[in-house]
C-alpha cells in the first residue's frame, strides 16, 4: 500500500498518478499543459496541495520511526578519529618494507637475466663451433672423395664416391646455414662453393649423357635403360641436395635439347621433324621418366622440365625458324600447322607428372604467348568465305537435281557437304574456335532453309515435283544436320576445355546438360516454317488445278434444257477431272514416302475443293429452281388446259438436271472419301435431301 492510498479515497481521488513525478523525463510545463486539458487549474492546484500535505505527513512518520537510530549514530562516532590515528603508523612502516623487498627482487631478476643471457650466448657459440667443426669435417671428407673421383666417371665405384661426396657437401651446407656470421664460417663457405662447383661439373657431364634418349651403352656404370633411370634419379637428387634445381632445367635446354633440335633442323628443316624428335625424347628420356614418378619421388615436384624448359625452348625455335606458321594467308597450311602444334601441346600435357604441373603449364607465359600468335579470326573468315561462296552458288539454281541418290536437290547435297567441311578436323575445323564454327553451321543451315522457304513462297510457278522434292530434302536434311551438330557439340566442341574457357561456359557441365543444350540449339532452326510454306504451296496448286474443272458444273443446264436427252444414268467426266489433280498429288507424295505431308495437306485440299464444288452445285440448283418456278408461273398464265396437257409429259428437263447433279455429287463424294476420308461431306449431300423434301 502506498503512503497516500489511505489518505485519498472515494471522491478525493487525485487527478494524477504520483509516480509521474519520479520519471526521468518529467517536465513541469508539459505536466501542466497535459493536465489542464483534463481538469481546471484550480482543481489541479488543490490536488497538488493535498499531495504535498501527504508527503509532509509521511516524512514526519518516517523520522519518528527511525529517531532512535539517528541518536545512536551520532554517539557511536565519538572517538573514531583517535582510533584511526593509532593504526596509521604501523601501516606506513609495512608499506616501506614491502617497497624495499620489491626493489631487491627487481635487482635480483636483472642480475639473473644478464647471467642467463651470457650462458645462452656461450651455449649458442658452442653449438655454432660444433656445427663449424662438423662442417669442416664434412668438407674435408668430401675433398678427399672428390680427389678420388675422375673427371670422366665410368664405373659404379666412381659414381658412389661422387654421390657420397655430394652427401657430405649437402650436409656441410646445412651445418653452415645453422652457424652465425664469423670469419671461420666465411672461410668454410668459400671452401663449400669450390667443392660444390667441382661436384656440379662432374654431375653435369653425367646429366648430359643420361638425359639423351640415345644413351644406352654397355658400360660398367649403366648396363640397361633401367640402370640409366636409376642413375638419373640419383643425379636429380644430388641437384636437389645442393639446392641447384634450376641448373638442371638450364642444362636440359642448352646442353641437350637445343643441340638435338639444331641437328634435326639442319637435316630436315621442317616443323614436323622437330616435334617428332621432341616427342620421342619425351617418351624415352630417363630424365622425363623419373620426373613423372612423383608418387615414388615427391621431392621432384619442384622441377618443371616441360613448362620452364622444353616448351619455352621450342617456342623460341618456332619464332626464329618458323614464323610463317602463324600466318593464315594459306588456310590449308595454317590448319595443318595448328593441328600438328595442337597434337604436340597435347603430348606435352599428357607427359605432365601431376595436375598442378598441368595447370601451371596452361597459364604459363610461354603458352599464352604461343596461343596469342595464332590469327584464328582471320583464318575463320577465309574458311567461311569459301564455304559461303560454294553454298550460294548452289542455292542460285535450287531446281538442279542431285547427282547422287541421297537427296533430291543438289543444293541440299552442297549444304550438307559444306556443313561437314565446317567440322572436318583433317582440313578445316579447329577446336580452339569451335564456337565460331558452330555459328557458321547455324548460318549455313538457316540460309538453306530460308532460301527454300522464299523460293516456294514467292515463286508461284514452282511445280509440284519441285515442292515435293524440297519437302523430302528438308526432312532428310533435318535428320542429318541434327546428327552432325549433336555429335560435334557434345564430343568435339563443348567438352574441349580450351573451348569452354573461350566461350565462358561452365566446365562442370554434365553430358546430359550438354545434350539438352544441343537439342535446344537445334530446335531454333525453322524447318517447320519451310515445310509449312511447301504445304501451303501444294494446297494452292491443287486447288487451282481443280477449280478449272469445278466451273463445268455451270454447263449442266445447257446439256438438258430443250435438248430432249435421255435421263442421265452415270456421272459426267468433269467430276473425274476435278479430283484428278488431288489424286495425282497424293500418289506423288506417297511415292516419295512423305505420308506426313499428305496428312498435313490432304484434308485441307479436300475440304476447300468440297466447299467450292458445293457452292457451285448450290448455285446451279438455285438457278434451276428459279427457272422451274418461272416456267410454272408462265403455264398458269397460259391456262389450265395447257397446263394439264404438260403434266403428262413425264420427267422434265429440270428433273434431269437435278438427277445429273445428284449422280455427279454422289460420285464426287465417293472419290473424295477415297482420297480424304476425314472430310465431312454431309453438307453437300444434304442439298438433295432438302431438294427432295421440297418436291
C-alpha positions in Angstrom: 0.0 0.0 0.0 1.4 3.5 -0.9 1.6 6.2 1.7 -1.2 8.1 0.0 -3.5 5.2 -0.6 -5.4 5.6 2.6 -5.3 9.3 2.6 -7.3 9.9 -0.6 -10.2 7.7 -1.2 -13.6 8.0 -2.8 -14.4 11.4 -4.2 -11.0 12.7 -3.0 -9.1 10.7 -5.6 -6.2 12.6 -7.2 -6.4 13.6 -10.9 -2.8 12.4 -11.5 -0.6 9.5 -10.5 2.2 10.3 -8.0 4.6 8.0 -9.9 4.7 10.6 -12.8 7.0 12.8 -10.7 9.6 10.0 -10.5 10.1 9.7 -14.3 13.5 10.9 -15.6 11.8 12.8 -18.4 9.3 14.7 -16.0 8.7 18.3 -17.0 6.6 20.8 -15.1 5.5 22.6 -18.2 4.4 19.5 -20.1 2.7 18.2 -16.9 0.6 21.4 -16.5 -0.1 21.6 -20.2 -1.3 18.0 -20.3 -3.4 18.1 -17.1 -5.1 21.4 -17.8 -6.9 19.8 -20.7 -8.5 17.3 -18.4 -9.3 19.4 -15.2 -9.4 23.0 -14.3 -6.2 24.6 -13.0 -7.8 25.4 -9.6 -8.7 21.7 -9.1 -5.2 20.7 -10.1 -3.8 23.2 -7.6 -5.9 21.7 -4.9 -4.8 18.1 -5.8 -1.2 19.1 -5.7 -1.6 20.8 -2.4 -3.3 17.7 -0.9 -0.4 15.6 -2.3 2.1 17.9 -0.6 0.4 17.6 2.7 0.5 13.8 2.4 4.2 13.9 1.6 5.0 16.0 4.7 3.0 13.7 7.0 4.8 10.7 5.6 8.2 12.4 6.3 7.3 13.1 9.9 6.2 9.5 10.4 9.5 8.2 9.0 11.6 10.5 11.3 9.6 9.3 14.3 10.2 5.6 13.4 14.0 6.0 12.9 14.7 8.6 15.6 16.4 6.1 17.9 18.8 5.1 15.2 19.7 8.7 14.4 20.6 9.4 18.0 22.8 6.2 18.3 24.6 7.1 15.1 25.9 10.4 16.4 27.0 8.8 19.8 28.9 5.9 18.0 31.1 8.4 16.1 32.7 9.8 19.3 36.5 8.7 19.5 36.7 7.4 15.9 39.4 9.8 14.9 41.8 8.7 17.7 41.4 5.0 16.8 42.2 5.8 13.1 45.4 7.7 14.0 46.6 4.8 16.1 46.8 2.4 13.1 48.3 4.9 10.6 51.9 4.4 11.8 52.1 0.5 11.6 50.5 0.6 8.1 53.1 3.2 6.9 56.1 1.0 8.1 54.6 -2.1 6.4 54.3 -0.2 3.1 58.0 0.9 3.3 59.2 -2.7 4.0 57.2 -4.1 1.0 58.7 -1.4 -1.3 62.2 -2.4 -0.2 61.5 -6.1 -0.9 60.1 -5.3 -4.3 63.3 -3.3 -5.3 65.5 -6.1 -4.1 63.6 -8.7 -6.2 63.9 -6.4 -9.3 67.7 -6.2 -8.8 68.0 -10.0 -8.5 65.9 -10.6 -11.6 68.1 -8.2 -13.7 71.2 -10.0 -12.4 69.8 -13.4 -13.2 68.7 -12.3 -16.7 72.1 -11.0 -17.5 73.7 -14.2 -16.4 71.2 -16.3 -18.3 71.8 -14.3 -21.5 75.6 -14.8 -21.1 75.1 -18.5 -20.7 72.8 -18.6 -23.8 75.4 -16.8 -25.9 78.0 -19.2 -24.7 75.9 -22.2 -25.4 75.0 -20.8 -28.8 78.6 -20.2 -29.5 79.5 -23.8 -28.5 76.7 -25.1 -30.8 78.0 -23.0 -33.7 81.5 -24.1 -33.1 80.3 -27.7 -33.0 78.5 -27.1 -36.4 81.6 -25.4 -37.8 83.7 -28.4 -36.7 81.3 -30.8 -38.2 81.0 -28.8 -41.4 84.8 -28.7 -41.6 85.0 -32.4 -41.1 82.3 -32.9 -43.8 84.2 -30.6 -46.2 87.5 -32.5 -45.5 85.8 -35.8 -46.2 84.2 -34.5 -49.4 87.5 -33.1 -50.6 89.2 -36.5 -50.1 86.4 -38.2 -52.0 86.4 -35.6 -54.8 90.1 -36.1 -55.4 89.5 -39.8 -56.0 86.7 -39.2 -58.5 87.9 -38.8 -62.1 86.5 -36.2 -64.4 85.1 -38.9 -66.6 83.1 -41.3 -64.4 83.0 -44.7 -65.9 82.3 -47.1 -63.0 79.9 -47.7 -60.2 82.6 -47.1 -57.6 83.4 -43.7 -59.0 79.7 -42.8 -59.1 79.2 -44.0 -55.5 82.2 -41.8 -54.3 80.7 -38.9 -56.2 77.3 -39.4 -54.5 78.9 -39.7 -51.1 80.9 -36.5 -51.7 77.6 -34.8 -52.7 76.0 -36.0 -49.5 78.9 -34.6 -47.4 78.8 -31.3 -49.2 75.0 -31.1 -48.7 75.4 -31.9 -45.0 78.1 -29.2 -44.8 75.7 -26.7 -46.4 73.0 -27.5 -43.9 75.5 -27.1 -41.0 76.8 -23.8 -42.3 73.3 -22.5 -42.5 73.0 -23.1 -38.8 76.1 -21.1 -38.0 76.3 -17.3 -37.5 78.4 -14.9 -39.3 82.1 -15.3 -38.5 85.4 -15.3 -40.2 85.7 -19.1 -39.8 82.2 -19.6 -41.3 83.2 -17.3 -44.3 86.2 -19.5 -45.0 84.2 -22.7 -44.8 81.5 -21.2 -47.1 84.3 -20.4 -49.6 85.6 -24.0 -49.5 82.0 -25.2 -49.8 81.5 -23.2 -53.0 84.6 -24.6 -54.6 83.6 -28.2 -53.8 80.0 -27.6 -54.9 81.2 -26.3 -58.3 83.5 -29.3 -58.7 80.7 -31.7 -58.0 78.3 -29.9 -60.3 80.8 -30.1 -63.1 81.1 -33.9 -62.6 77.3 -34.2 -62.4 76.7 -32.0 -65.4 78.6 -34.4 -67.7 76.6 -37.4 -66.4 73.3 -35.5 -66.7 74.1 -34.5 -70.3 74.8 -38.2 -71.2 72.0 -39.8 -69.4 69.3 -37.3 -70.4 69.9 -38.1 -74.0 67.4 -40.7 -75.3 70.1 -42.4 -77.5 72.3 -43.2 -74.5 72.2 -47.0 -73.8 75.8 -48.0 -73.5 77.0 -51.3 -72.2 79.4 -49.9 -69.6 80.2 -50.7 -66.1 78.1 -47.7 -65.0 74.8 -48.5 -66.9 74.1 -51.8 -68.4 70.5 -51.2 -69.3 67.8 -48.5 -69.6 66.6 -49.3 -66.0 70.2 -48.5 -64.7 70.1 -45.3 -66.6 66.8 -44.3 -64.9 68.3 -45.2 -61.5 71.4 -43.1 -62.2 69.2 -40.2 -63.4 67.2 -40.4 -60.2 70.4 -40.1 -58.2 71.6 -37.2 -60.3 68.4 -35.3 -59.7 68.5 -36.0 -56.0 72.1 -34.6 -55.9 71.0 -31.4 -57.5 68.1 -31.2 -55.0 70.6 -31.7 -52.1 72.8 -29.0 -53.4 69.8 -26.7 -53.9 70.6 -26.2 -57.5 67.3 -27.2 -59.1 67.2 -24.5 -61.8 70.6 -25.7 -63.1 69.1 -28.9 -64.3 66.5 -27.2 -66.5 69.2 -24.9 -67.9 71.4 -27.9 -68.8 68.5 -29.7 -70.3 67.8 -26.8 -72.7 71.3 -25.6 -73.6 73.3 -28.9 -73.5 70.7 -31.5 -74.6 67.6 -30.1 -76.3 69.0 -27.2 -78.3 71.8 -29.3 -79.9 69.3 -32.1 -80.9 66.9 -29.6 -82.4 69.6 -27.8 -84.4 70.8 -31.1 -85.7 67.2 -32.0 -86.8 66.6 -28.6 -88.4 69.9 -28.8 -90.3 69.0 -32.2 -91.8 65.2 -31.9 -92.4 64.2 -28.3 -91.6 60.5 -28.8 -91.0 58.3 -28.4 -88.0 57.0 -32.0 -88.1 60.5 -33.5 -87.8 61.2 -31.1 -84.9 58.1 -32.1 -83.0 58.7 -35.8 -83.7 62.2 -35.6 -82.2 60.9 -33.8 -79.1 58.1 -36.3 -78.7 60.4 -39.2 -78.9 62.7 -37.5 -76.4 59.7 -37.2 -74.0 58.8 -40.8 -74.4 62.3 -42.3 -74.0 64.3 -39.9 -71.9 65.2 -41.3 -68.5 65.1 -37.7 -67.1 61.4 -37.3 -68.1 60.6 -40.8 -66.9 62.0 -40.3 -63.5 60.4 -36.8 -63.2 56.9 -38.2 -64.0 57.1 -40.6 -61.0 56.1 -38.1 -58.4 54.2 -40.7 -56.3 57.5 -42.5 -55.8 59.7 -39.4 -55.6 57.6 -36.5 -54.3 60.7 -34.3 -53.9 60.8 -33.9 -57.7 57.7 -31.8 -57.7 59.9 -28.6 -57.7 61.2 -29.5 -61.2 59.2 -28.4 -64.3 61.1 -29.6 -67.3 58.3 -29.1 -69.8 56.8 -25.8 -68.6 60.0 -24.0 -67.8 62.5 -25.7 -70.1 61.2 -27.7 -73.1 58.2 -25.6 -74.3 59.9 -22.2 -74.0 62.9 -23.6 -75.9 60.5 -24.9 -78.6 58.7 -21.6 -78.8 62.0 -19.7 -79.3 62.9 -22.1 -82.1 59.5 -21.6 -83.8 59.8 -17.8 -83.6 63.2 -17.9 -85.0 62.9 -20.5 -87.8 59.2 -20.9 -88.5 57.4 -17.5 -88.0 55.2 -18.3 -91.1 53.2 -21.0 -89.3 51.1 -18.3 -87.6 50.1 -16.6 -90.9 46.6 -17.5 -92.2 47.3 -16.4 -95.8 47.3 -20.1 -96.8 44.4 -21.6 -94.8 45.4 -25.2 -95.6 49.0 -24.7 -94.3 47.7 -22.8 -91.3 45.3 -25.6 -90.4 48.0 -28.3 -90.8 50.5 -26.3 -88.8 47.9 -25.8 -86.0 46.9 -29.4 -85.9 50.5 -30.5 -85.6 51.2 -27.9 -82.9 47.9 -28.9 -81.1 49.0 -32.5 -81.1 52.4 -31.5 -79.8 50.8 -29.5 -77.0 48.5 -32.4 -76.1 51.6 -34.7 -75.9 53.3 -32.2 -73.6 50.2 -32.1 -71.4 50.0 -35.9 -71.3 53.6 -36.0 -70.2 52.9 -33.9 -67.1 53.5 -35.6 -63.8 50.6 -34.0 -61.9 47.5 -31.8 -62.2 49.3 -28.9 -60.6 52.1 -29.0 -63.2 49.4 -29.2 -65.9 47.5 -26.2 -64.6 50.7 -24.2 -64.2 51.6 -25.1 -67.8 48.3 -23.9 -69.2 48.6 -20.5 -67.5 52.3 -20.0 -68.2 53.5 -17.0 -70.1 55.0 -19.2 -72.9 51.7 -20.9 -73.6 49.8 -17.6 -73.6 52.3 -16.1 -76.0 52.1 -19.2 -78.2 48.3 -19.0 -78.4 48.2 -15.3 -79.0 50.3 -15.6 -82.2 47.6 -17.7 -84.0 45.4 -15.5 -86.1 42.2 -17.6 -85.7 39.7 -14.9 -86.6 41.3 -14.2 -90.0 41.6 -17.9 -90.7 37.9 -18.4 -89.9 36.9 -15.6 -92.2 38.8 -17.1 -95.1 37.3 -20.5 -94.5 33.7 -19.2 -94.0 34.0 -17.1 -97.2 34.9 -20.2 -99.2 32.1 -22.2 -97.6 29.5 -19.5 -98.1 30.5 -19.0 -101.7 30.0 -22.6 -102.6 26.6 -22.7 -100.8 25.4 -19.5 -102.5 26.3 -20.8 -106.0 24.3 -24.0 -105.3 21.3 -22.0 -104.0 21.2 -19.9 -107.1 19.8 -22.9 -109.1 17.5 -24.5 -106.5 15.8 -26.7 -109.1 19.0 -28.5 -110.1 18.6 -32.2 -109.3 21.1 -34.1 -107.2 23.5 -36.4 -109.0 23.5 -38.8 -106.0 20.7 -40.9 -104.6 20.9 -39.3 -101.1 19.0 -36.2 -101.9 16.6 -34.8 -104.5 18.1 -31.4 -104.8 21.7 -30.6 -105.4 21.5 -27.6 -103.1 20.8 -29.9 -100.2 23.8 -32.0 -101.0 26.0 -28.9 -101.1 24.6 -27.7 -97.8 25.4 -31.0 -96.1 28.8 -31.0 -97.7 29.8 -27.5 -96.5 28.4 -28.3 -93.1 30.6 -31.4 -92.9 33.5 -29.2 -94.0 33.0 -26.9 -91.1 33.6 -29.9 -88.7 36.3 -31.6 -90.7 39.2 -31.9 -88.3 41.6 -33.0 -91.0 41.1 -30.0 -93.2 39.1 -27.1 -91.7 37.8 -27.5 -88.1 39.9 -26.1 -85.2 38.6 -26.9 -81.7 40.0 -23.6 -80.3 37.4 -21.6 -82.2 34.7 -24.2 -82.2 32.2 -21.5 -81.1 32.8 -19.7 -84.4 32.3 -22.9 -86.4 29.1 -23.6 -84.5 27.8 -20.1 -85.5 28.9 -20.8 -89.1 26.9 -24.1 -89.1 23.9 -22.2 -87.9 24.2 -19.6 -90.7 24.7 -22.3 -93.3 21.6 -24.3 -92.3 19.5 -21.2 -91.8 20.5 -19.8 -95.2 19.5 -23.1 -96.8 16.1 -23.2 -95.1 15.4 -19.5 -95.7 16.2 -19.9 -99.4 13.8 -22.8 -99.9 11.1 -21.0 -98.0 11.4 -17.8 -100.0 11.6 -19.8 -103.3 8.4 -21.7 -102.6 6.5 -18.7 -101.1 7.4 -16.0 -103.6 7.5 -18.0 -106.8 4.0 -19.1 -107.9 5.4 -21.1 -110.8 7.0 -23.7 -108.6 6.0 -27.2 -109.7 4.5 -29.9 -107.6 7.5 -32.1 -108.3 10.0 -29.5 -107.0 7.9 -28.8 -103.9 7.7 -32.5 -103.0 11.5 -32.9 -103.6 12.2 -29.9 -101.4 10.0 -31.3 -98.7 11.8 -34.7 -98.9 15.2 -33.0 -98.7 14.1 -30.9 -95.7 13.1 -33.9 -93.7 16.3 -35.8 -94.5 18.5 -32.8 -94.1 17.0 -32.1 -90.7 17.9 -35.6 -89.5 21.4 -35.3 -91.0 22.1 -31.8 -89.5 20.8 -32.9 -86.1 23.1 -35.9 -86.1 26.1 -33.9 -87.2 25.7 -31.0 -84.8 24.6 -33.1 -81.9 27.6 -35.3 -82.1 30.0 -32.4 -82.7 28.6 -30.2 -80.0 28.8 -32.9 -77.3 32.1 -34.6 -78.4 34.3 -32.1 -80.2 33.2 -28.7 -79.1 32.0 -28.1 -75.6 33.8 -30.9 -73.9 37.1 -29.3 -75.0 38.5 -27.4 -72.1 40.0 -24.6 -74.1 36.8 -24.1 -75.9 34.9 -23.9 -72.7 37.2 -21.2 -71.4 36.8 -19.2 -74.7 33.0 -19.4 -74.7 32.8 -18.6 -71.0 30.9 -21.8 -70.3 30.9 -23.9 -67.2 33.5 -26.7 -67.3 31.5 -28.8 -64.8 28.6 -29.4 -67.3 27.4 -32.9 -67.5 26.8 -34.8 -70.7 23.1 -34.7 -70.2 23.2 -30.9 -69.8 25.3 -30.6 -73.0 22.8 -32.8 -74.9 19.9 -30.7 -73.7 21.7 -27.5 -74.8 22.4 -29.1 -78.2 18.7 -30.1 -78.6 17.6 -26.6 -77.6 20.1 -25.1 -80.1 18.8 -27.4 -82.9 15.2 -26.5 -82.2 15.8 -22.9 -83.2 16.1 -23.8 -86.9 13.0 -23.0 -88.8 12.5 -26.4 -90.5 8.8 -26.4 -89.8 8.3 -22.9 -91.3 9.8 -24.1 -94.6 7.7 -27.3 -94.6 4.7 -25.2 -93.9 5.4 -22.9 -96.9 5.8 -26.0 -99.1 2.5 -27.4 -97.8 0.7 -24.2 -98.4 2.1 -24.0 -101.9 0.9 -27.6 -102.7 -2.6 -26.8 -101.4 -2.8 -23.7 -103.5 -1.6 -25.5 -106.7 -4.0 -28.5 -106.2 -7.0 -26.2 -105.6 -6.1 -24.0 -108.6 -5.9 -27.0 -110.9 -9.2 -28.4 -109.6 -11.0 -25.1 -109.7 -10.9 -25.0 -113.6 -12.9 -28.3 -113.7 -15.4 -27.2 -111.0 -16.7 -24.4 -113.2 -18.0 -27.2 -115.6 -21.0 -27.6 -113.2 -22.5 -24.4 -114.7 -22.7 -26.0 -118.1 -25.1 -28.8 -116.9 -28.4 -26.9 -117.6 -27.4 -26.4 -121.2 -26.9 -30.1 -121.7 -30.5 -31.0 -120.8 -32.6 -27.9 -121.3 -34.6 -28.3 -124.5 -32.2 -30.9 -125.9 -34.6 -33.9 -125.4 -31.7 -36.0 -124.0 -32.4 -39.2 -122.2 -32.5 -39.3 -118.4 -28.9 -39.4 -117.0 -27.6 -42.7 -115.6 -23.9 -42.0 -114.8 -21.8 -39.1 -113.7 -20.1 -36.8 -116.2 -16.4 -36.8 -116.9 -15.7 -33.4 -115.3 -16.2 -34.9 -111.9 -13.2 -37.1 -112.5 -11.1 -34.2 -113.7 -11.9 -32.2 -110.5 -10.3 -34.8 -108.3 -7.6 -36.0 -110.7 -5.0 -33.3 -109.6 -5.6 -34.2 -106.0 -5.3 -37.9 -106.6 -2.2 -37.4 -108.7 -0.7 -35.2 -105.9 -1.5 -37.9 -103.3 0.2 -40.6 -105.4 3.3 -38.4 -105.9 3.5 -37.8 -102.2 3.1 -41.4 -101.3 5.6 -42.5 -103.9 8.1 -40.1 -102.2 7.3 -41.7 -98.8 6.2 -38.4 -97.3 2.9 -39.6 -95.7 3.2 -36.9 -93.1 2.9 -34.3 -95.8 -0.4 -35.7 -97.1 -1.7 -35.9 -93.6 -0.9 -32.3 -93.3 -2.5 -31.0 -96.5 -4.9 -33.8 -97.7 -7.9 -32.7 -95.5 -7.3 -29.1 -96.3 -7.3 -29.6 -100.0 -10.3 -31.9 -99.9 -12.3 -29.5 -97.7 -11.6 -26.5 -99.8 -12.4 -28.3 -103.1 -15.6 -29.6 -101.5 -16.6 -26.1 -100.4 -16.0 -24.7 -103.8 -17.8 -27.5 -105.6 -20.7 -27.3 -103.1 -21.0 -23.6 -103.7 -21.2 -24.2 -107.5 -23.7 -27.0 -107.1 -25.9 -25.0 -104.8 -25.7 -22.1 -107.2 -26.8 -24.3 -110.1 -29.6 -25.8 -108.1 -30.9 -22.4 -107.1 -30.8 -21.4 -110.8 -32.7 -24.5 -111.9 -35.2 -23.9 -109.1 -35.8 -20.3 -110.2 -36.1 -21.4 -113.8 -38.6 -24.0 -112.9 -40.7 -21.6 -110.9 -40.7 -19.1 -113.8 -41.9 -21.8 -116.2 -44.7 -22.8 -113.7 -45.9 -19.2 -113.5 -45.8 -18.9 -117.2 -48.0 -22.0 -117.6 -50.6 -20.6 -115.2 -50.9 -17.5 -117.3 -51.4 -19.6 -120.5 -54.3 -21.6 -119.0 -55.3 -24.7 -117.2 -55.8 -26.8 -120.3 -52.3 -26.4 -121.5 -51.1 -27.0 -118.0 -52.9 -30.3 -117.8 -51.5 -31.3 -121.1 -48.0 -30.6 -120.0 -48.4 -32.6 -116.8 -48.5 -35.8 -118.7 -45.1 -35.4 -120.4 -43.2 -37.2 -117.6 -39.7 -36.2 -116.4 -38.9 -32.6 -117.0 -35.6 -31.0 -118.1 -35.1 -29.6 -114.6 -35.5 -33.1 -113.1 -32.9 -34.4 -115.4 -30.5 -31.6 -114.4 -31.1 -32.4 -110.7 -30.6 -36.1 -111.3 -27.3 -35.5 -113.2 -26.1 -33.2 -110.5 -27.0 -35.8 -107.8 -25.2 -38.5 -109.7 -22.1 -36.2 -110.1 -22.2 -35.3 -106.4 -22.5 -38.9 -105.3 -19.6 -39.9 -107.4 -17.6 -36.8 -106.2 -18.3 -37.7 -102.6 -17.3 -41.3 -103.2 -14.0 -40.3 -104.8 -13.3 -37.6 -102.2 -13.8 -40.1 -99.4 -11.2 -42.4 -101.1 -8.7 -39.6 -101.2 -9.5 -37.7 -98.0 -11.7 -39.9 -95.8 -11.8 -37.4 -92.9 -13.5 -34.7 -94.9 -17.1 -34.2 -93.8 -19.4 -34.4 -96.9 -22.7 -34.3 -95.2 -23.3 -30.7 -96.2 -23.3 -31.3 -99.9 -25.4 -34.5 -99.6 -28.0 -32.6 -97.5 -28.7 -30.3 -100.5 -30.5 -33.1 -102.3 -32.4 -34.2 -99.2 -33.7 -30.7 -98.9 -34.5 -30.5 -102.5 -36.4 -33.9 -102.5 -38.3 -32.7 -99.4 -39.4 -29.6 -101.2 -40.5 -31.7 -104.2 
